[in-house]
């Protein structure tokens, strides 16, 4: 059960009204604020409450229909409130990248946590040991991909004089990309060492398929399927030598782009004991307007779906200047919004003084970002309807939500009419 506490919002939080008194997040709805009434300062990252609720239910239903578990990757949002919602919706556990992140997940109520990364630092092993002592009902798995890493864990155990046995997963990787064993022989040698070690318990296998995806359905299906078969071969070999320690073999994969293609691994048959298949998608919770939206169109086609996830995160900015025909400057920049994959995408326009938003005019685009400015390009010959004016509000969609969340300490939850009815905070 979540133990996430209420939190205080005040003028030290970016875009909280400087003249407003502090309030608890649970009290913000009582303020009667509305996004389109300019009650809060711009720029402002906001979350659609209805889209969030839809996405939480949709992904949980997907996992249930496939007979697999869901451990959402928490690094996307690092929000205790969103973690609590994911767990309440039925998530098996949560995934993180660092020991620091794990502590926030534990506070939010997670008792099964996968660190989808190697742990190599004494301080991080100390931290995990302390969390496990503090929470006897907690299980944490982390990844191992080399004998050198295993030696560091064994050395920590010896130097600390600790009885701790860490739960671990062997990571399979992709040549030329990031972490993970490259070959069957390498993986088997490591698996045998893990099974024999007194410092770890070898519970299963992990991999990440996102590195081979190109948003080309034929290519992605072929390459991910080949990777799945490689991992299945390793799982069968380890099972054949009775190297796994658990009664249920833990197999886990799945980013947010081609998560449907790893389901056959997570439903693995033909092993000597049952499989616990765990999907680790994270960005589904807010989805996006660019990168993941394109990938999800392919998922929808492969799965025969009419629709799936909805963009829930936007950053609203105000037009502050129209210094020349075809160019407007918005009050939003690199400090406020994702730009690691592509520029923000104008999706809605609310004229100054209006309480309704419409689709942004076709052809509007952001060509560049400074620290605090976005360069909005438009057709200078488009007429009044297609020309931004100073004081207008523009909603910017994002491509890749992770690097927008880490730019905000808090975000309001808004209804479809712009009413502010809640808030979340982040811990990056």
C-alpha positions in Angstrom: 0.0 0.0 0.0 1.3 3.5 -0.9 2.7 5.6 1.9 3.2 8.6 -0.4 2.7 11.8 1.6 1.0 15.0 0.6 3.4 17.7 -0.5 3.5 21.5 -0.4 3.5 23.7 -3.4 4.7 27.3 -3.2 6.5 30.0 -5.2 9.8 28.1 -5.1 8.2 25.7 -7.6 8.5 26.8 -11.2 5.3 28.3 -12.6 3.5 28.3 -9.3 1.9 31.8 -9.0 4.4 34.0 -7.1 1.6 36.0 -5.5 -0.4 32.9 -4.3 -0.1 31.5 -0.8 1.4 28.0 -0.5 -0.9 25.0 -0.5 -0.9 21.3 -0.2 -1.2 19.3 -3.4 -4.5 17.8 -2.0 -5.9 21.4 -1.7 -5.0 22.7 -5.1 -8.4 21.9 -6.7 -10.0 24.2 -4.1 -8.1 27.2 -5.6 -10.4 27.1 -8.6 -7.5 27.6 -11.0 -7.8 27.0 -14.7 -5.0 26.5 -17.2 -6.8 28.7 -19.8 -7.6 31.5 -17.3 -3.8 32.2 -17.0 -4.1 31.5 -13.2 -0.7 29.8 -13.4 2.5 31.2 -15.0 3.8 30.1 -18.3 5.6 27.9 -19.4 3.7 25.1 -17.6 4.0 21.4 -18.0 0.6 19.8 -17.4 -0.9 16.3 -17.3 -4.3 15.4 -18.6 -6.1 13.5 -15.8 -8.4 11.7 -18.2 -5.6 10.6 -20.6 -3.5 9.4 -17.6 -6.4 7.3 -16.4 -6.9 5.9 -19.9 -3.3 4.9 -20.3 -3.0 3.3 -16.9 -6.0 1.1 -17.6 -5.1 0.4 -21.2 -1.6 -0.9 -20.5 -2.7 -3.0 -17.5 -5.4 -4.5 -19.7 -2.8 -5.3 -22.4 -0.6 -7.1 -20.0 -3.5 -9.0 -18.5 -4.7 -10.1 -21.9 -1.3 -11.4 -22.7 -0.9 -13.2 -19.4 2.1 -11.2 -18.3 3.0 -8.9 -15.5 3.8 -5.2 -15.7 6.6 -3.4 -13.9 6.6 0.1 -15.4 10.0 1.9 -15.7 9.9 4.6 -13.1 12.7 6.7 -14.5 10.2 8.1 -17.0 8.4 10.2 -14.4 10.2 9.8 -11.0 6.8 10.8 -9.5 5.7 9.1 -6.3 2.1 9.9 -7.1 2.2 8.3 -10.5 4.0 5.3 -9.1 1.2 4.9 -6.6 -1.4 5.1 -9.4 0.4 2.5 -11.5 0.6 0.1 -8.5 -3.1 0.8 -7.7 -4.0 0.0 -11.3 -2.4 -3.5 -10.9 1.3 -3.2 -11.7 3.3 -6.2 -10.4 6.1 -3.9 -9.4 8.3 -1.1 -10.7 11.5 -0.8 -12.6 14.3 1.7 -12.0 17.8 2.4 -13.3 19.6 3.4 -10.0 19.5 2.6 -6.3 18.6 6.2 -5.6 15.4 5.8 -7.8 14.6 2.6 -6.0 14.1 4.4 -2.7 11.3 6.5 -4.2 9.6 3.5 -5.6 9.7 1.8 -2.2 8.2 4.9 -0.6 5.4 4.7 -3.1 4.5 1.2 -2.1 6.4 -1.1 -4.6 7.6 -4.3 -3.1 8.9 -5.9 -6.3 11.6 -3.8 -8.0 13.8 -4.5 -11.0 16.9 -2.4 -11.5 17.3 -2.6 -15.2 21.0 -1.8 -14.9 24.2 -3.1 -13.4 25.0 -2.3 -9.8 28.7 -1.9 -9.3 29.3 0.7 -6.6 29.8 -0.1 -2.9 27.5 2.8 -1.9 24.7 1.4 -4.1 25.1 -2.1 -2.7 25.1 -0.6 0.8 21.9 1.3 -0.1 20.1 -1.8 -1.4 21.2 -3.7 1.7 19.8 -1.0 3.9 16.5 -0.9 2.1 16.1 -4.6 2.3 16.8 -4.6 6.0 14.2 -1.8 6.5 11.6 -3.5 4.3 11.7 -7.3 4.8 8.8 -7.8 2.3 10.8 -6.1 -0.5 12.5 -7.9 -3.3 15.0 -6.1 -5.6 16.6 -7.6 -8.7 19.5 -6.0 -10.5 21.4 -7.0 -13.7 24.7 -8.7 -14.0 26.5 -9.0 -17.4 30.1 -9.9 -16.5 32.3 -12.0 -14.3 34.0 -8.7 -13.3 30.8 -7.3 -12.0 30.0 -10.4 -10.0 33.5 -10.3 -8.5 32.8 -6.7 -7.2 29.6 -7.9 -5.6 31.4 -10.9 -4.0 34.1 -8.6 -2.8 31.6 -6.2 -1.2 30.0 -9.1 0.6 33.4 -10.3 2.0 34.6 -6.8 3.0 31.3 -6.0 4.7 31.1 -9.4 6.4 27.5 -9.4 5.2 25.0 -12.3 5.0 23.2 -10.5 2.2 22.4 -12.5 -1.0 21.2 -10.2 -3.8 18.7 -11.3 -6.4 20.1 -10.9 -9.9 19.1 -11.3 -13.5 21.6 -12.1 -16.3 21.4 -9.4 -19.0 21.6 -10.3 -22.7 22.8 -7.5 -24.9 23.2 -6.6 -28.6 26.6 -6.3 -30.3 27.6 -2.6 -30.7 25.0 -1.4 -28.3 24.9 -1.0 -24.5 25.3 -3.5 -21.7 24.6 -7.2 -21.7 26.3 -10.5 -22.7 26.9 -10.8 -26.4 27.0 -14.6 -27.0 25.5 -17.8 -25.7 28.9 -19.1 -24.5 29.6 -15.8 -22.6 26.1 -15.9 -21.0 26.4 -19.6 -20.0 29.8 -19.0 -18.4 28.3 -16.1 -16.4 25.2 -18.0 -15.5 27.2 -20.9 -14.1 29.2 -18.5 -11.9 26.0 -16.8 -10.7 24.5 -20.1 -9.8 27.6 -21.0 -7.8 28.0 -17.7 -6.1 27.3 -17.2 -2.4 26.7 -13.5 -3.0 23.8 -13.6 -5.4 20.7 -15.7 -6.3 20.3 -16.2 -10.1 16.6 -15.8 -10.8 16.2 -15.1 -14.5 17.2 -13.2 -17.7 16.6 -9.6 -18.9 17.1 -7.8 -22.1 16.1 -4.5 -23.7 14.9 -4.6 -27.3 14.6 -0.9 -28.0 18.1 -0.6 -29.5 17.1 -2.5 -32.6 13.8 -0.7 -33.3 13.6 1.8 -36.2 9.8 2.4 -36.5 9.7 0.1 -39.5 7.3 -2.7 -38.6 8.9 -5.3 -40.9 12.4 -4.5 -39.7 11.4 -4.3 -36.1 9.5 -7.5 -36.1 12.3 -9.4 -37.7 15.1 -8.0 -35.5 13.3 -8.2 -32.2 12.1 -11.7 -33.0 15.7 -12.7 -33.7 16.8 -11.2 -30.4 13.9 -13.0 -28.5 15.1 -16.3 -30.0 18.6 -15.6 -28.8 17.4 -15.0 -25.3 15.1 -18.1 -25.4 18.2 -20.1 -26.4 20.1 -18.8 -23.3 17.0 -19.5 -21.1 16.8 -23.1 -22.3 20.5 -23.7 -21.8 20.4 -22.3 -18.3 17.3 -24.3 -17.5 18.8 -27.4 -18.9 21.7 -27.1 -16.5 19.3 -26.3 -13.6 21.0 -23.0 -12.9 17.9 -20.9 -12.0 17.2 -20.6 -8.3 13.5 -19.7 -8.3 10.5 -22.0 -8.8 9.3 -19.5 -11.4 11.9 -18.3 -13.9 11.8 -14.5 -14.2 12.1 -13.3 -17.8 11.8 -9.5 -18.5 12.0 -7.1 -21.4 10.0 -4.4 -23.0 10.6 -0.7 -23.6 7.8 1.6 -24.7 8.3 1.4 -28.5 7.8 -2.3 -29.6 6.7 -3.9 -26.4 4.3 -6.2 -28.2 7.1 -8.0 -30.0 8.7 -9.3 -26.8 5.5 -10.9 -25.5 6.5 -14.4 -26.9 9.5 -14.4 -24.7 7.5 -13.4 -21.6 5.0 -16.2 -22.4 7.8 -18.7 -22.9 6.9 -22.3 -23.0 9.0 -25.5 -23.0 11.0 -24.8 -19.9 11.1 -27.1 -16.9 9.3 -24.7 -14.6 6.8 -21.9 -15.0 7.9 -18.5 -16.3 7.1 -15.1 -14.7 7.1 -12.8 -17.7 7.5 -9.1 -16.8 7.0 -6.2 -19.2 8.9 -3.0 -18.3 7.4 -0.2 -20.5 7.5 3.2 -18.8 6.6 6.0 -21.2 3.1 4.6 -21.8 1.9 6.4 -18.8 1.9 9.8 -20.6 2.8 8.6 -24.1 3.8 11.4 -26.4 3.1 13.3 -29.7 6.1 12.2 -31.7 8.5 9.3 -31.3 6.2 6.9 -29.3 3.1 8.0 -31.2 4.7 6.8 -34.4 5.8 3.5 -32.9 2.4 2.9 -31.4 0.7 3.2 -34.8 2.7 0.1 -35.8 1.8 -1.7 -32.5 -1.9 -0.9 -33.3 -1.5 -2.4 -36.8 0.2 -5.5 -35.6 -2.3 -6.0 -32.8 -5.4 -5.1 -34.8 -6.3 -2.1 -32.6 -8.3 0.9 -33.5 -6.6 3.0 -30.9 -4.3 2.6 -27.9 -2.5 5.2 -25.8 -3.2 8.9 -25.6 -0.8 11.8 -25.2 -1.2 13.1 -21.6 1.7 15.5 -21.2 1.9 19.0 -22.8 3.9 22.1 -22.1 2.0 25.3 -22.5 3.7 28.5 -23.4 2.7 32.0 -24.3 3.5 34.0 -27.4 5.8 36.7 -26.1 6.9 38.3 -29.4 6.2 38.2 -33.2 9.3 40.1 -34.3 9.0 39.4 -38.0 6.6 37.7 -40.5 6.7 34.0 -40.1 8.4 33.9 -36.7 7.0 34.0 -33.2 8.9 33.5 -29.9 7.3 31.4 -27.1 8.1 31.5 -23.4 9.4 27.9 -23.4 12.9 26.5 -24.0 15.4 23.8 -23.2 14.9 24.3 -19.5 11.3 23.3 -19.9 10.7 20.7 -22.6 12.1 17.6 -24.3 14.4 18.2 -27.3 16.6 15.1 -27.2 14.8 13.3 -30.1 13.1 16.1 -32.0 11.7 19.6 -31.5 8.4 20.2 -29.6 5.3 19.9 -31.7 2.6 22.7 -31.6 -0.7 20.9 -30.9 -3.2 23.4 -29.6 -3.9 27.1 -29.6 -5.9 29.2 -27.1 -6.2 32.8 -28.1 -5.7 35.4 -25.4 -8.7 35.7 -23.2 -10.4 32.6 -24.5 -11.2 29.6 -22.3 -11.2 27.0 -25.2 -8.3 25.5 -27.2 -8.4 24.4 -30.8 -5.9 22.5 -32.9 -2.9 24.4 -33.8 -2.9 25.6 -37.4 -1.4 23.2 -39.9 2.2 24.1 -40.8 3.1 25.5 -37.4 6.4 24.1 -36.2 9.2 24.8 -33.7 12.5 25.2 -35.5 14.8 25.8 -32.5 15.1 26.2 -28.8 17.2 28.5 -26.6 17.3 28.1 -22.8 14.1 30.1 -22.4 12.7 30.6 -25.9 11.0 28.4 -28.6 11.1 29.6 -32.3 7.6 29.1 -33.7 7.5 29.2 -37.5 4.3 29.9 -39.4 3.2 30.8 -42.8 3.3 34.6 -43.0 0.7 34.5 -45.8 -1.8 32.4 -43.9 -4.0 35.2 -42.7 -5.2 36.1 -39.3 -6.4 32.6 -38.4 -3.0 31.2 -39.0 -1.0 34.0 -37.3 0.0 33.8 -33.6 -0.5 37.0 -31.6 1.3 38.2 -28.5 -0.5 36.8 -25.5 -1.9 33.7 -27.2 -1.3 30.4 -25.5 0.3 27.4 -27.4 0.4 23.8 -26.2 3.5 22.0 -27.2 3.5 18.2 -27.6 6.7 16.3 -26.8 8.7 13.5 -28.3 10.0 11.3 -25.5 8.5 12.3 -22.1 11.4 11.3 -19.9 13.4 14.4 -20.6 10.5 16.7 -20.0 9.6 15.3 -16.5 13.2 15.9 -15.2 12.8 19.6 -15.9 9.8 20.1 -13.5 9.5 19.6 -9.7 5.8 19.5 -10.1 3.0 19.3 -12.6 -0.7 20.1 -12.3 -3.4 17.6 -13.2 -5.9 19.2 -15.5 -9.4 18.3 -16.7 -10.5 18.5 -20.3 -11.8 22.0 -19.7 -8.5 23.2 -18.2 -9.6 23.0 -14.6 -6.7 22.2 -12.2 -7.8 19.4 -10.0 -4.6 17.9 -8.6 -0.8 17.8 -8.8 2.1 15.4 -8.9 5.7 16.1 -8.0 9.0 14.5 -9.2 12.2 13.4 -7.5 15.1 13.6 -10.0 
